């Protein structure tokens, strides 16, 4: 946290990090392998679609 010189930069980083973490964190231990892989593939496809736009 000390690397951020401005509070605004820290807030922007935290907001982006939280949304990405929530998007990709699927609590692996709570789902079956097939469901986990399906959710992960969907998240990656959505991320790539957002990057291409």
mmCIF entry with sequence, helices, sheets and N, C-alpha, C, O atoms, coordinates in Angstrom:
data_MODEL
# 
_entry.id   MODEL 
# 
_entity.id                         1 
_entity.type                       polymer 
_entity.pdbx_number_of_molecules   1 
# 
_entity_poly.entity_id                      1 
_entity_poly.type                           'polypeptide(L)' 
_entity_poly.nstd_linkage                   no 
_entity_poly.nstd_monomer                   no 
_entity_poly.pdbx_seq_one_letter_code       
;(UNK)(UNK)(UNK)(UNK)(UNK)(UNK)(UNK)(UNK)(UNK)(UNK)(UNK)(UNK)(UNK)(UNK)(UNK)(UNK)
(UNK)(UNK)(UNK)(UNK)(UNK)(UNK)(UNK)(UNK)(UNK)(UNK)(UNK)(UNK)(UNK)(UNK)(UNK)(UNK)
(UNK)(UNK)(UNK)(UNK)(UNK)(UNK)(UNK)(UNK)(UNK)(UNK)(UNK)(UNK)(UNK)(UNK)(UNK)(UNK)
(UNK)(UNK)(UNK)(UNK)(UNK)
;
_entity_poly.pdbx_seq_one_letter_code_can   XXXXXXXXXXXXXXXXXXXXXXXXXXXXXXXXXXXXXXXXXXXXXXXXXXXXX 
_entity_poly.pdbx_strand_id                 A 
# 
loop_
_entity_poly_seq.entity_id 
_entity_poly_seq.num 
_entity_poly_seq.mon_id 
_entity_poly_seq.hetero 
1 1  UNK n 
1 2  UNK n 
1 3  UNK n 
1 4  UNK n 
1 5  UNK n 
1 6  UNK n 
1 7  UNK n 
1 8  UNK n 
1 9  UNK n 
1 10 UNK n 
1 11 UNK n 
1 12 UNK n 
1 13 UNK n 
1 14 UNK n 
1 15 UNK n 
1 16 UNK n 
1 17 UNK n 
1 18 UNK n 
1 19 UNK n 
1 20 UNK n 
1 21 UNK n 
1 22 UNK n 
1 23 UNK n 
1 24 UNK n 
1 25 UNK n 
1 26 UNK n 
1 27 UNK n 
1 28 UNK n 
1 29 UNK n 
1 30 UNK n 
1 31 UNK n 
1 32 UNK n 
1 33 UNK n 
1 34 UNK n 
1 35 UNK n 
1 36 UNK n 
1 37 UNK n 
1 38 UNK n 
1 39 UNK n 
1 40 UNK n 
1 41 UNK n 
1 42 UNK n 
1 43 UNK n 
1 44 UNK n 
1 45 UNK n 
1 46 UNK n 
1 47 UNK n 
1 48 UNK n 
1 49 UNK n 
1 50 UNK n 
1 51 UNK n 
1 52 UNK n 
1 53 UNK n 
# 
_struct_asym.id          A 
_struct_asym.entity_id   1 
# 
loop_
_struct_conf.conf_type_id 
_struct_conf.id 
_struct_conf.pdbx_PDB_helix_id 
_struct_conf.beg_label_comp_id 
_struct_conf.beg_label_asym_id 
_struct_conf.beg_label_seq_id 
_struct_conf.pdbx_beg_PDB_ins_code 
_struct_conf.end_label_comp_id 
_struct_conf.end_label_asym_id 
_struct_conf.end_label_seq_id 
_struct_conf.pdbx_end_PDB_ins_code 
_struct_conf.beg_auth_comp_id 
_struct_conf.beg_auth_asym_id 
_struct_conf.beg_auth_seq_id 
_struct_conf.end_auth_comp_id 
_struct_conf.end_auth_asym_id 
_struct_conf.end_auth_seq_id 
_struct_conf.pdbx_PDB_helix_class 
_struct_conf.details 
_struct_conf.pdbx_PDB_helix_length 
HELX_P HELX_P1 AA1 UNK A 7  ? UNK A 24 ? UNK A 7  UNK A 24 1 ? 18 
HELX_P HELX_P2 AA2 UNK A 28 ? UNK A 30 ? UNK A 28 UNK A 30 5 ? 3  
HELX_P HELX_P3 AA3 UNK A 33 ? UNK A 52 ? UNK A 33 UNK A 52 1 ? 20 
# 
_struct_conf_type.id          HELX_P 
_struct_conf_type.criteria    ? 
_struct_conf_type.reference   ? 
# 
loop_
_atom_site.group_PDB 
_atom_site.id 
_atom_site.type_symbol 
_atom_site.label_atom_id 
_atom_site.label_alt_id 
_atom_site.label_comp_id 
_atom_site.label_asym_id 
_atom_site.label_entity_id 
_atom_site.label_seq_id 
_atom_site.pdbx_PDB_ins_code 
_atom_site.Cartn_x 
_atom_site.Cartn_y 
_atom_site.Cartn_z 
_atom_site.occupancy 
_atom_site.B_iso_or_equiv 
_atom_site.pdbx_formal_charge 
_atom_site.auth_seq_id 
_atom_site.auth_comp_id 
_atom_site.auth_asym_id 
_atom_site.auth_atom_id 
_atom_site.pdbx_PDB_model_num 
ATOM 1   N N  . UNK A 1 1  ? 0.808   -1.189  0.000   1.00 0.00 ? 1  UNK A N  1 
ATOM 2   C CA . UNK A 1 1  ? 0.000   0.000   0.000   1.00 0.00 ? 1  UNK A CA 1 
ATOM 3   C C  . UNK A 1 1  ? 0.860   1.266   0.000   1.00 0.00 ? 1  UNK A C  1 
ATOM 4   O O  . UNK A 1 1  ? 0.408   2.335   -0.409  1.00 0.00 ? 1  UNK A O  1 
ATOM 5   N N  . UNK A 1 2  ? 2.084   1.131   0.456   1.00 0.00 ? 2  UNK A N  1 
ATOM 6   C CA . UNK A 1 2  ? 2.948   2.298   0.530   1.00 0.00 ? 2  UNK A CA 1 
ATOM 7   C C  . UNK A 1 2  ? 3.462   2.723   -0.837  1.00 0.00 ? 2  UNK A C  1 
ATOM 8   O O  . UNK A 1 2  ? 4.027   3.809   -0.968  1.00 0.00 ? 2  UNK A O  1 
ATOM 9   N N  . UNK A 1 3  ? 3.278   1.898   -1.850  1.00 0.00 ? 3  UNK A N  1 
ATOM 10  C CA . UNK A 1 3  ? 3.763   2.234   -3.188  1.00 0.00 ? 3  UNK A CA 1 
ATOM 11  C C  . UNK A 1 3  ? 2.882   3.259   -3.886  1.00 0.00 ? 3  UNK A C  1 
ATOM 12  O O  . UNK A 1 3  ? 3.303   3.885   -4.859  1.00 0.00 ? 3  UNK A O  1 
ATOM 13  N N  . UNK A 1 4  ? 1.678   3.428   -3.400  1.00 0.00 ? 4  UNK A N  1 
ATOM 14  C CA . UNK A 1 4  ? 0.759   4.379   -4.028  1.00 0.00 ? 4  UNK A CA 1 
ATOM 15  C C  . UNK A 1 4  ? 0.990   5.770   -3.456  1.00 0.00 ? 4  UNK A C  1 
ATOM 16  O O  . UNK A 1 4  ? 0.932   5.969   -2.243  1.00 0.00 ? 4  UNK A O  1 
ATOM 17  N N  . UNK A 1 5  ? 1.247   6.710   -4.318  1.00 0.00 ? 5  UNK A N  1 
ATOM 18  C CA . UNK A 1 5  ? 1.522   8.076   -3.866  1.00 0.00 ? 5  UNK A CA 1 
ATOM 19  C C  . UNK A 1 5  ? 0.235   8.851   -3.593  1.00 0.00 ? 5  UNK A C  1 
ATOM 20  O O  . UNK A 1 5  ? 0.210   9.754   -2.757  1.00 0.00 ? 5  UNK A O  1 
ATOM 21  N N  . UNK A 1 6  ? -0.809  8.500   -4.291  1.00 0.00 ? 6  UNK A N  1 
ATOM 22  C CA . UNK A 1 6  ? -2.079  9.206   -4.125  1.00 0.00 ? 6  UNK A CA 1 
ATOM 23  C C  . UNK A 1 6  ? -3.154  8.226   -3.678  1.00 0.00 ? 6  UNK A C  1 
ATOM 24  O O  . UNK A 1 6  ? -3.173  7.070   -4.100  1.00 0.00 ? 6  UNK A O  1 
ATOM 25  N N  . UNK A 1 7  ? -4.031  8.697   -2.835  1.00 0.00 ? 7  UNK A N  1 
ATOM 26  C CA . UNK A 1 7  ? -5.125  7.871   -2.354  1.00 0.00 ? 7  UNK A CA 1 
ATOM 27  C C  . UNK A 1 7  ? -6.021  7.456   -3.508  1.00 0.00 ? 7  UNK A C  1 
ATOM 28  O O  . UNK A 1 7  ? -6.540  6.340   -3.516  1.00 0.00 ? 7  UNK A O  1 
ATOM 29  N N  . UNK A 1 8  ? -6.211  8.338   -4.482  1.00 0.00 ? 8  UNK A N  1 
ATOM 30  C CA . UNK A 1 8  ? -7.066  8.031   -5.633  1.00 0.00 ? 8  UNK A CA 1 
ATOM 31  C C  . UNK A 1 8  ? -6.527  6.829   -6.416  1.00 0.00 ? 8  UNK A C  1 
ATOM 32  O O  . UNK A 1 8  ? -7.299  5.985   -6.870  1.00 0.00 ? 8  UNK A O  1 
ATOM 33  N N  . UNK A 1 9  ? -5.208  6.755   -6.571  1.00 0.00 ? 9  UNK A N  1 
ATOM 34  C CA . UNK A 1 9  ? -4.602  5.618   -7.274  1.00 0.00 ? 9  UNK A CA 1 
ATOM 35  C C  . UNK A 1 9  ? -4.852  4.322   -6.525  1.00 0.00 ? 9  UNK A C  1 
ATOM 36  O O  . UNK A 1 9  ? -5.152  3.294   -7.132  1.00 0.00 ? 9  UNK A O  1 
ATOM 37  N N  . UNK A 1 10 ? -4.730  4.371   -5.214  1.00 0.00 ? 10 UNK A N  1 
ATOM 38  C CA . UNK A 1 10 ? -4.990  3.197   -4.395  1.00 0.00 ? 10 UNK A CA 1 
ATOM 39  C C  . UNK A 1 10 ? -6.447  2.772   -4.502  1.00 0.00 ? 10 UNK A C  1 
ATOM 40  O O  . UNK A 1 10 ? -6.736  1.580   -4.607  1.00 0.00 ? 10 UNK A O  1 
ATOM 41  N N  . UNK A 1 11 ? -7.360  3.723   -4.476  1.00 0.00 ? 11 UNK A N  1 
ATOM 42  C CA . UNK A 1 11 ? -8.778  3.409   -4.579  1.00 0.00 ? 11 UNK A CA 1 
ATOM 43  C C  . UNK A 1 11 ? -9.116  2.795   -5.931  1.00 0.00 ? 11 UNK A C  1 
ATOM 44  O O  . UNK A 1 11 ? -9.897  1.846   -6.004  1.00 0.00 ? 11 UNK A O  1 
ATOM 45  N N  . UNK A 1 12 ? -8.540  3.325   -6.991  1.00 0.00 ? 12 UNK A N  1 
ATOM 46  C CA . UNK A 1 12 ? -8.784  2.791   -8.334  1.00 0.00 ? 12 UNK A CA 1 
ATOM 47  C C  . UNK A 1 12 ? -8.252  1.364   -8.446  1.00 0.00 ? 12 UNK A C  1 
ATOM 48  O O  . UNK A 1 12 ? -8.926  0.484   -8.981  1.00 0.00 ? 12 UNK A O  1 
ATOM 49  N N  . UNK A 1 13 ? -7.037  1.141   -7.939  1.00 0.00 ? 13 UNK A N  1 
ATOM 50  C CA . UNK A 1 13 ? -6.467  -0.202  -7.961  1.00 0.00 ? 13 UNK A CA 1 
ATOM 51  C C  . UNK A 1 13 ? -7.327  -1.170  -7.164  1.00 0.00 ? 13 UNK A C  1 
ATOM 52  O O  . UNK A 1 13 ? -7.602  -2.277  -7.626  1.00 0.00 ? 13 UNK A O  1 
ATOM 53  N N  . UNK A 1 14 ? -7.752  -0.768  -5.982  1.00 0.00 ? 14 UNK A N  1 
ATOM 54  C CA . UNK A 1 14 ? -8.551  -1.645  -5.124  1.00 0.00 ? 14 UNK A CA 1 
ATOM 55  C C  . UNK A 1 14 ? -9.885  -1.993  -5.779  1.00 0.00 ? 14 UNK A C  1 
ATOM 56  O O  . UNK A 1 14 ? -10.347 -3.128  -5.667  1.00 0.00 ? 14 UNK A O  1 
ATOM 57  N N  . UNK A 1 15 ? -10.503 -1.042  -6.454  1.00 0.00 ? 15 UNK A N  1 
ATOM 58  C CA . UNK A 1 15 ? -11.780 -1.299  -7.120  1.00 0.00 ? 15 UNK A CA 1 
ATOM 59  C C  . UNK A 1 15 ? -11.616 -2.303  -8.258  1.00 0.00 ? 15 UNK A C  1 
ATOM 60  O O  . UNK A 1 15 ? -12.412 -3.232  -8.393  1.00 0.00 ? 15 UNK A O  1 
ATOM 61  N N  . UNK A 1 16 ? -10.594 -2.114  -9.064  1.00 0.00 ? 16 UNK A N  1 
ATOM 62  C CA . UNK A 1 16 ? -10.353 -3.023  -10.186 1.00 0.00 ? 16 UNK A CA 1 
ATOM 63  C C  . UNK A 1 16 ? -9.952  -4.401  -9.667  1.00 0.00 ? 16 UNK A C  1 
ATOM 64  O O  . UNK A 1 16 ? -10.440 -5.421  -10.154 1.00 0.00 ? 16 UNK A O  1 
ATOM 65  N N  . UNK A 1 17 ? -9.077  -4.424  -8.693  1.00 0.00 ? 17 UNK A N  1 
ATOM 66  C CA . UNK A 1 17 ? -8.633  -5.709  -8.136  1.00 0.00 ? 17 UNK A CA 1 
ATOM 67  C C  . UNK A 1 17 ? -9.803  -6.480  -7.541  1.00 0.00 ? 17 UNK A C  1 
ATOM 68  O O  . UNK A 1 17 ? -9.903  -7.691  -7.736  1.00 0.00 ? 17 UNK A O  1 
ATOM 69  N N  . UNK A 1 18 ? -10.676 -5.809  -6.828  1.00 0.00 ? 18 UNK A N  1 
ATOM 70  C CA . UNK A 1 18 ? -11.822 -6.476  -6.206  1.00 0.00 ? 18 UNK A CA 1 
ATOM 71  C C  . UNK A 1 18 ? -12.753 -7.075  -7.252  1.00 0.00 ? 18 UNK A C  1 
ATOM 72  O O  . UNK A 1 18 ? -13.221 -8.203  -7.098  1.00 0.00 ? 18 UNK A O  1 
ATOM 73  N N  . UNK A 1 19 ? -13.020 -6.320  -8.317  1.00 0.00 ? 19 UNK A N  1 
ATOM 74  C CA . UNK A 1 19 ? -13.928 -6.836  -9.335  1.00 0.00 ? 19 UNK A CA 1 
ATOM 75  C C  . UNK A 1 19 ? -13.317 -8.025  -10.082 1.00 0.00 ? 19 UNK A C  1 
ATOM 76  O O  . UNK A 1 19 ? -14.018 -8.989  -10.389 1.00 0.00 ? 19 UNK A O  1 
ATOM 77  N N  . UNK A 1 20 ? -12.027 -7.962  -10.372 1.00 0.00 ? 20 UNK A N  1 
ATOM 78  C CA . UNK A 1 20 ? -11.362 -9.073  -11.055 1.00 0.00 ? 20 UNK A CA 1 
ATOM 79  C C  . UNK A 1 20 ? -11.289 -10.287 -10.128 1.00 0.00 ? 20 UNK A C  1 
ATOM 80  O O  . UNK A 1 20 ? -11.545 -11.412 -10.557 1.00 0.00 ? 20 UNK A O  1 
ATOM 81  N N  . UNK A 1 21 ? -10.944 -10.063 -8.873  1.00 0.00 ? 21 UNK A N  1 
ATOM 82  C CA . UNK A 1 21 ? -10.859 -11.176 -7.922  1.00 0.00 ? 21 UNK A CA 1 
ATOM 83  C C  . UNK A 1 21 ? -12.218 -11.846 -7.758  1.00 0.00 ? 21 UNK A C  1 
ATOM 84  O O  . UNK A 1 21 ? -12.300 -13.074 -7.749  1.00 0.00 ? 21 UNK A O  1 
ATOM 85  N N  . UNK A 1 22 ? -13.270 -11.071 -7.629  1.00 0.00 ? 22 UNK A N  1 
ATOM 86  C CA . UNK A 1 22 ? -14.606 -11.638 -7.487  1.00 0.00 ? 22 UNK A CA 1 
ATOM 87  C C  . UNK A 1 22 ? -15.027 -12.390 -8.740  1.00 0.00 ? 22 UNK A C  1 
ATOM 88  O O  . UNK A 1 22 ? -15.749 -13.384 -8.658  1.00 0.00 ? 22 UNK A O  1 
ATOM 89  N N  . UNK A 1 23 ? -14.579 -11.921 -9.899  1.00 0.00 ? 23 UNK A N  1 
ATOM 90  C CA . UNK A 1 23 ? -14.949 -12.541 -11.163 1.00 0.00 ? 23 UNK A CA 1 
ATOM 91  C C  . UNK A 1 23 ? -14.294 -13.911 -11.328 1.00 0.00 ? 23 UNK A C  1 
ATOM 92  O O  . UNK A 1 23 ? -14.918 -14.843 -11.833 1.00 0.00 ? 23 UNK A O  1 
ATOM 93  N N  . UNK A 1 24 ? -13.036 -14.031 -10.902 1.00 0.00 ? 24 UNK A N  1 
ATOM 94  C CA . UNK A 1 24 ? -12.289 -15.259 -11.130 1.00 0.00 ? 24 UNK A CA 1 
ATOM 95  C C  . UNK A 1 24 ? -12.225 -16.188 -9.924  1.00 0.00 ? 24 UNK A C  1 
ATOM 96  O O  . UNK A 1 24 ? -11.876 -17.358 -10.079 1.00 0.00 ? 24 UNK A O  1 
ATOM 97  N N  . UNK A 1 25 ? -12.549 -15.709 -8.738  1.00 0.00 ? 25 UNK A N  1 
ATOM 98  C CA . UNK A 1 25 ? -12.486 -16.547 -7.546  1.00 0.00 ? 25 UNK A CA 1 
ATOM 99  C C  . UNK A 1 25 ? -13.787 -17.336 -7.420  1.00 0.00 ? 25 UNK A C  1 
ATOM 100 O O  . UNK A 1 25 ? -14.825 -16.785 -7.052  1.00 0.00 ? 25 UNK A O  1 
ATOM 101 N N  . UNK A 1 26 ? -13.721 -18.617 -7.726  1.00 0.00 ? 26 UNK A N  1 
ATOM 102 C CA . UNK A 1 26 ? -14.926 -19.442 -7.723  1.00 0.00 ? 26 UNK A CA 1 
ATOM 103 C C  . UNK A 1 26 ? -14.934 -20.457 -6.582  1.00 0.00 ? 26 UNK A C  1 
ATOM 104 O O  . UNK A 1 26 ? -15.677 -21.437 -6.629  1.00 0.00 ? 26 UNK A O  1 
ATOM 105 N N  . UNK A 1 27 ? -14.110 -20.228 -5.556  1.00 0.00 ? 27 UNK A N  1 
ATOM 106 C CA . UNK A 1 27 ? -14.056 -21.139 -4.420  1.00 0.00 ? 27 UNK A CA 1 
ATOM 107 C C  . UNK A 1 27 ? -13.942 -22.577 -4.910  1.00 0.00 ? 27 UNK A C  1 
ATOM 108 O O  . UNK A 1 27 ? -14.892 -23.355 -4.814  1.00 0.00 ? 27 UNK A O  1 
ATOM 109 N N  . UNK A 1 28 ? -12.802 -22.911 -5.422  1.00 0.00 ? 28 UNK A N  1 
ATOM 110 C CA . UNK A 1 28 ? -12.535 -24.201 -6.066  1.00 0.00 ? 28 UNK A CA 1 
ATOM 111 C C  . UNK A 1 28 ? -13.013 -25.386 -5.231  1.00 0.00 ? 28 UNK A C  1 
ATOM 112 O O  . UNK A 1 28 ? -13.534 -26.356 -5.782  1.00 0.00 ? 28 UNK A O  1 
ATOM 113 N N  . UNK A 1 29 ? -12.844 -25.324 -3.931  1.00 0.00 ? 29 UNK A N  1 
ATOM 114 C CA . UNK A 1 29 ? -13.157 -26.482 -3.095  1.00 0.00 ? 29 UNK A CA 1 
ATOM 115 C C  . UNK A 1 29 ? -14.656 -26.714 -2.927  1.00 0.00 ? 29 UNK A C  1 
ATOM 116 O O  . UNK A 1 29 ? -15.057 -27.768 -2.433  1.00 0.00 ? 29 UNK A O  1 
ATOM 117 N N  . UNK A 1 30 ? -15.488 -25.761 -3.322  1.00 0.00 ? 30 UNK A N  1 
ATOM 118 C CA . UNK A 1 30 ? -16.927 -25.878 -3.108  1.00 0.00 ? 30 UNK A CA 1 
ATOM 119 C C  . UNK A 1 30 ? -17.689 -26.404 -4.322  1.00 0.00 ? 30 UNK A C  1 
ATOM 120 O O  . UNK A 1 30 ? -18.907 -26.572 -4.255  1.00 0.00 ? 30 UNK A O  1 
ATOM 121 N N  . UNK A 1 31 ? -17.000 -26.663 -5.420  1.00 0.00 ? 31 UNK A N  1 
ATOM 122 C CA . UNK A 1 31 ? -17.699 -27.122 -6.618  1.00 0.00 ? 31 UNK A CA 1 
ATOM 123 C C  . UNK A 1 31 ? -16.976 -28.324 -7.225  1.00 0.00 ? 31 UNK A C  1 
ATOM 124 O O  . UNK A 1 31 ? -15.813 -28.592 -6.925  1.00 0.00 ? 31 UNK A O  1 
ATOM 125 N N  . UNK A 1 32 ? -17.694 -29.030 -8.081  1.00 0.00 ? 32 UNK A N  1 
ATOM 126 C CA . UNK A 1 32 ? -17.081 -30.180 -8.751  1.00 0.00 ? 32 UNK A CA 1 
ATOM 127 C C  . UNK A 1 32 ? -16.093 -29.691 -9.813  1.00 0.00 ? 32 UNK A C  1 
ATOM 128 O O  . UNK A 1 32 ? -16.143 -28.534 -10.232 1.00 0.00 ? 32 UNK A O  1 
ATOM 129 N N  . UNK A 1 33 ? -15.217 -30.562 -10.235 1.00 0.00 ? 33 UNK A N  1 
ATOM 130 C CA . UNK A 1 33 ? -14.205 -30.196 -11.236 1.00 0.00 ? 33 UNK A CA 1 
ATOM 131 C C  . UNK A 1 33 ? -14.847 -29.736 -12.541 1.00 0.00 ? 33 UNK A C  1 
ATOM 132 O O  . UNK A 1 33 ? -14.433 -28.734 -13.125 1.00 0.00 ? 33 UNK A O  1 
ATOM 133 N N  . UNK A 1 34 ? -15.862 -30.474 -12.997 1.00 0.00 ? 34 UNK A N  1 
ATOM 134 C CA . UNK A 1 34 ? -16.520 -30.128 -14.254 1.00 0.00 ? 34 UNK A CA 1 
ATOM 135 C C  . UNK A 1 34 ? -17.163 -28.738 -14.162 1.00 0.00 ? 34 UNK A C  1 
ATOM 136 O O  . UNK A 1 34 ? -17.009 -27.923 -15.071 1.00 0.00 ? 34 UNK A O  1 
ATOM 137 N N  . UNK A 1 35 ? -17.871 -28.471 -13.083 1.00 0.00 ? 35 UNK A N  1 
ATOM 138 C CA . UNK A 1 35 ? -18.520 -27.171 -12.912 1.00 0.00 ? 35 UNK A CA 1 
ATOM 139 C C  . UNK A 1 35 ? -17.489 -26.060 -12.783 1.00 0.00 ? 35 UNK A C  1 
ATOM 140 O O  . UNK A 1 35 ? -17.676 -24.973 -13.329 1.00 0.00 ? 35 UNK A O  1 
ATOM 141 N N  . UNK A 1 36 ? -16.395 -26.327 -12.058 1.00 0.00 ? 36 UNK A N  1 
ATOM 142 C CA . UNK A 1 36 ? -15.327 -25.342 -11.912 1.00 0.00 ? 36 UNK A CA 1 
ATOM 143 C C  . UNK A 1 36 ? -14.723 -24.978 -13.264 1.00 0.00 ? 36 UNK A C  1 
ATOM 144 O O  . UNK A 1 36 ? -14.545 -23.800 -13.575 1.00 0.00 ? 36 UNK A O  1 
ATOM 145 N N  . UNK A 1 37 ? -14.409 -25.990 -14.065 1.00 0.00 ? 37 UNK A N  1 
ATOM 146 C CA . UNK A 1 37 ? -13.806 -25.741 -15.378 1.00 0.00 ? 37 UNK A CA 1 
ATOM 147 C C  . UNK A 1 37 ? -14.764 -24.997 -16.303 1.00 0.00 ? 37 UNK A C  1 
ATOM 148 O O  . UNK A 1 37 ? -14.342 -24.133 -17.073 1.00 0.00 ? 37 UNK A O  1 
ATOM 149 N N  . UNK A 1 38 ? -16.042 -25.330 -16.230 1.00 0.00 ? 38 UNK A N  1 
ATOM 150 C CA . UNK A 1 38 ? -17.036 -24.642 -17.040 1.00 0.00 ? 38 UNK A CA 1 
ATOM 151 C C  . UNK A 1 38 ? -17.144 -23.167 -16.646 1.00 0.00 ? 38 UNK A C  1 
ATOM 152 O O  . UNK A 1 38 ? -17.166 -22.291 -17.511 1.00 0.00 ? 38 UNK A O  1 
ATOM 153 N N  . UNK A 1 39 ? -17.211 -22.897 -15.356 1.00 0.00 ? 39 UNK A N  1 
ATOM 154 C CA . UNK A 1 39 ? -17.276 -21.512 -14.877 1.00 0.00 ? 39 UNK A CA 1 
ATOM 155 C C  . UNK A 1 39 ? -16.013 -20.744 -15.231 1.00 0.00 ? 39 UNK A C  1 
ATOM 156 O O  . UNK A 1 39 ? -16.082 -19.575 -15.611 1.00 0.00 ? 39 UNK A O  1 
ATOM 157 N N  . UNK A 1 40 ? -14.874 -21.385 -15.111 1.00 0.00 ? 40 UNK A N  1 
ATOM 158 C CA . UNK A 1 40 ? -13.593 -20.737 -15.426 1.00 0.00 ? 40 UNK A CA 1 
ATOM 159 C C  . UNK A 1 40 ? -13.516 -20.393 -16.914 1.00 0.00 ? 40 UNK A C  1 
ATOM 160 O O  . UNK A 1 40 ? -13.070 -19.303 -17.272 1.00 0.00 ? 40 UNK A O  1 
ATOM 161 N N  . UNK A 1 41 ? -13.941 -21.304 -17.774 1.00 0.00 ? 41 UNK A N  1 
ATOM 162 C CA . UNK A 1 41 ? -13.927 -21.053 -19.219 1.00 0.00 ? 41 UNK A CA 1 
ATOM 163 C C  . UNK A 1 41 ? -14.871 -19.912 -19.571 1.00 0.00 ? 41 UNK A C  1 
ATOM 164 O O  . UNK A 1 41 ? -14.555 -19.082 -20.423 1.00 0.00 ? 41 UNK A O  1 
ATOM 165 N N  . UNK A 1 42 ? -16.024 -19.868 -18.918 1.00 0.00 ? 42 UNK A N  1 
ATOM 166 C CA . UNK A 1 42 ? -16.971 -18.781 -19.159 1.00 0.00 ? 42 UNK A CA 1 
ATOM 167 C C  . UNK A 1 42 ? -16.385 -17.442 -18.741 1.00 0.00 ? 42 UNK A C  1 
ATOM 168 O O  . UNK A 1 42 ? -16.522 -16.451 -19.459 1.00 0.00 ? 42 UNK A O  1 
ATOM 169 N N  . UNK A 1 43 ? -15.735 -17.406 -17.590 1.00 0.00 ? 43 UNK A N  1 
ATOM 170 C CA . UNK A 1 43 ? -15.118 -16.164 -17.107 1.00 0.00 ? 43 UNK A CA 1 
ATOM 171 C C  . UNK A 1 43 ? -14.005 -15.701 -18.035 1.00 0.00 ? 43 UNK A C  1 
ATOM 172 O O  . UNK A 1 43 ? -13.900 -14.508 -18.320 1.00 0.00 ? 43 UNK A O  1 
ATOM 173 N N  . UNK A 1 44 ? -13.178 -16.617 -18.509 1.00 0.00 ? 44 UNK A N  1 
ATOM 174 C CA . UNK A 1 44 ? -12.107 -16.249 -19.429 1.00 0.00 ? 44 UNK A CA 1 
ATOM 175 C C  . UNK A 1 44 ? -12.648 -15.740 -20.763 1.00 0.00 ? 44 UNK A C  1 
ATOM 176 O O  . UNK A 1 44 ? -12.117 -14.782 -21.324 1.00 0.00 ? 44 UNK A O  1 
ATOM 177 N N  . UNK A 1 45 ? -13.707 -16.380 -21.272 1.00 0.00 ? 45 UNK A N  1 
ATOM 178 C CA . UNK A 1 45 ? -14.311 -15.933 -22.523 1.00 0.00 ? 45 UNK A CA 1 
ATOM 179 C C  . UNK A 1 45 ? -14.893 -14.541 -22.370 1.00 0.00 ? 45 UNK A C  1 
ATOM 180 O O  . UNK A 1 45 ? -14.764 -13.713 -23.272 1.00 0.00 ? 45 UNK A O  1 
ATOM 181 N N  . UNK A 1 46 ? -15.529 -14.273 -21.244 1.00 0.00 ? 46 UNK A N  1 
ATOM 182 C CA . UNK A 1 46 ? -16.100 -12.958 -21.011 1.00 0.00 ? 46 UNK A CA 1 
ATOM 183 C C  . UNK A 1 46 ? -14.997 -11.900 -20.895 1.00 0.00 ? 46 UNK A C  1 
ATOM 184 O O  . UNK A 1 46 ? -15.128 -10.789 -21.407 1.00 0.00 ? 46 UNK A O  1 
ATOM 185 N N  . UNK A 1 47 ? -13.927 -12.263 -20.222 1.00 0.00 ? 47 UNK A N  1 
ATOM 186 C CA . UNK A 1 47 ? -12.794 -11.333 -20.065 1.00 0.00 ? 47 UNK A CA 1 
ATOM 187 C C  . UNK A 1 47 ? -12.177 -11.019 -21.432 1.00 0.00 ? 47 UNK A C  1 
ATOM 188 O O  . UNK A 1 47 ? -11.879 -9.862  -21.730 1.00 0.00 ? 47 UNK A O  1 
ATOM 189 N N  . UNK A 1 48 ? -11.991 -12.030 -22.242 1.00 0.00 ? 48 UNK A N  1 
ATOM 190 C CA . UNK A 1 48 ? -11.437 -11.807 -23.591 1.00 0.00 ? 48 UNK A CA 1 
ATOM 191 C C  . UNK A 1 48 ? -12.381 -10.975 -24.443 1.00 0.00 ? 48 UNK A C  1 
ATOM 192 O O  . UNK A 1 48 ? -11.933 -10.139 -25.227 1.00 0.00 ? 48 UNK A O  1 
ATOM 193 N N  . UNK A 1 49 ? -13.674 -11.191 -24.300 1.00 0.00 ? 49 UNK A N  1 
ATOM 194 C CA . UNK A 1 49 ? -14.659 -10.392 -25.029 1.00 0.00 ? 49 UNK A CA 1 
ATOM 195 C C  . UNK A 1 49 ? -14.629 -8.935  -24.624 1.00 0.00 ? 49 UNK A C  1 
ATOM 196 O O  . UNK A 1 49 ? -14.789 -8.052  -25.467 1.00 0.00 ? 49 UNK A O  1 
ATOM 197 N N  . UNK A 1 50 ? -14.427 -8.674  -23.352 1.00 0.00 ? 50 UNK A N  1 
ATOM 198 C CA . UNK A 1 50 ? -14.330 -7.302  -22.878 1.00 0.00 ? 50 UNK A CA 1 
ATOM 199 C C  . UNK A 1 50 ? -13.048 -6.631  -23.372 1.00 0.00 ? 50 UNK A C  1 
ATOM 200 O O  . UNK A 1 50 ? -13.027 -5.439  -23.677 1.00 0.00 ? 50 UNK A O  1 
ATOM 201 N N  . UNK A 1 51 ? -11.984 -7.428  -23.442 1.00 0.00 ? 51 UNK A N  1 
ATOM 202 C CA . UNK A 1 51 ? -10.710 -6.878  -23.924 1.00 0.00 ? 51 UNK A CA 1 
ATOM 203 C C  . UNK A 1 51 ? -10.718 -6.573  -25.408 1.00 0.00 ? 51 UNK A C  1 
ATOM 204 O O  . UNK A 1 51 ? -10.008 -5.675  -25.859 1.00 0.00 ? 51 UNK A O  1 
ATOM 205 N N  . UNK A 1 52 ? -11.505 -7.301  -26.168 1.00 0.00 ? 52 UNK A N  1 
ATOM 206 C CA . UNK A 1 52 ? -11.563 -7.096  -27.615 1.00 0.00 ? 52 UNK A CA 1 
ATOM 207 C C  . UNK A 1 52 ? -12.444 -5.909  -27.990 1.00 0.00 ? 52 UNK A C  1 
ATOM 208 O O  . UNK A 1 52 ? -12.314 -5.346  -29.077 1.00 0.00 ? 52 UNK A O  1 
ATOM 209 N N  . UNK A 1 53 ? -13.330 -5.541  -27.093 1.00 0.00 ? 53 UNK A N  1 
ATOM 210 C CA . UNK A 1 53 ? -14.285 -4.454  -27.403 1.00 0.00 ? 53 UNK A CA 1 
ATOM 211 C C  . UNK A 1 53 ? -13.671 -3.096  -27.316 1.00 0.00 ? 53 UNK A C  1 
ATOM 212 O O  . UNK A 1 53 ? -14.350 -2.096  -27.549 1.00 0.00 ? 53 UNK A O  1 
# 
